């Protein structure tokens, strides 16, 4: 039973989350014609919080990209911690608790510290609001809070993940990072960043600063051309790094992580040289990476990316494969990872296995770009889903504060039925191409829509209890929010 002190702490924390939720607006994500205006307000906010000098003195690694930027930051933070540096990591989004976004030496900030820093910033900014200078939007406030935390905690290095885009992202208020990185680029947030790779690359390249070294990974020609042009104008030495050798053990699973790890190694190598810490033989030694790099890469950990989690009630009957992929490219990477996991598990297990898809995606995404890639890539690797389950985009298990749930909920479950229809059409197309006749009843049994995630999990467990000779291997993907919801639910 919780003590009175724990109860009071919980109530105070919930009040803090409710205040944070008040900064969420429906417009902030969809309206981009005032991005420049809102971005310039950041300088005012920094001044109010007396953070101008502190931020200018921070030693920062700044990372943008469409996919892989979070993993790159995790690898970099883990490597630098192995060098004894006190690290501050700011990433997004969170899966279960907003404090996941703020890590000190690899550990998310405590509730007590989070509340102290939050209210310090919230009250100061609230006192200075006006029609011309409103309160910061949700992500903007979180970025300012990160600067406040890292400045006060006196970290040696800040690893900063861009939230959205780059040019007008709140993290881009920094003037002189030590080094910048851009991970793989693709089509995402197109309603804000643009509908071509060139437009998207231009926004991401907005984090380049004059004279600051930068690294990227191999990109499509259209994107690479723009990155090179932007770098040239700013006299930025932009280098392309290759994936790390696959013999290196990584803490994050999936072939695509070797690309992110290669970028992280380049960023950390440059950072360590810039601040005067460098291995005696350097990083180009033929014998391989320094031990501290190897240790950092192998111990990196990121919740919600390529995770395998047994069900808390039926660990032998249900295993969840969690990956928050939500772009076409990351969906393919997720499918490859899942397929390889299934093959490895089949070689070790005597049980019959059945693959089930548990899916949602945000309504701003195009499922016709996600589900076909996921399905076809799995089929290419010999994995066929027996059933597919679709749930609402937001459940009661994922909310910042109590007031945020209604603001972020989609209008109705109709979106999920649309996902189901798309999936069924793909299944019918696949059946026709295989010259297999599938009855209407059989088609209906292949996919389901549930009004909430808890109902879907209860259905899975009921089926598992009735089929004890079968192990359900459930791929949970399409949304980081879904992954966070499920983790919270099954760990209750």
Secondary structure, 3 states (H helix, E strand, C coil): CCCHHHHHHHHHHHHHHHHHHCCCCCHHHHCCCCHHHHHHHHHHHHHHCCCHHHHHHCCEEEEECCECHHHHHHHHHHHHHHCCCCEEEECCCCCCCHHHHEEECCEECCHHHHHHHHHHHHHHHHHCCCCCCCCCCHHHHHHHHHHHHHHHCCCCEEEEECCCCCCCCHHHHCCCCCEEEECECCCCCHHHHCCCHHHHHHHHHHHCCCCCCEEEECCCHHHHHHHHHHHHHCCCCEEEECCCCCCCCCCCCCCCHHHHHHHHHHHHHHHHHHCCCCCCCCCCCCCCCCHHHHHHHHHCCCCCCCEEEECCCCCCCEEEEECCCCCHHHHHHHHHHHHHHHHHHHHHCCCEEEEEEEECCCCCCCHHHHHHHHHHHHHHCCCCEEEEEECCCCCCCCCCCCCHHHHHCCCCCHHHHHHHHHHHHHHHHHHHHCCCCCCHHHHHHHEEECCCHHHHHHHHHHHHHHCCCEEEEEEEECCHHHHHHHHHHHCC
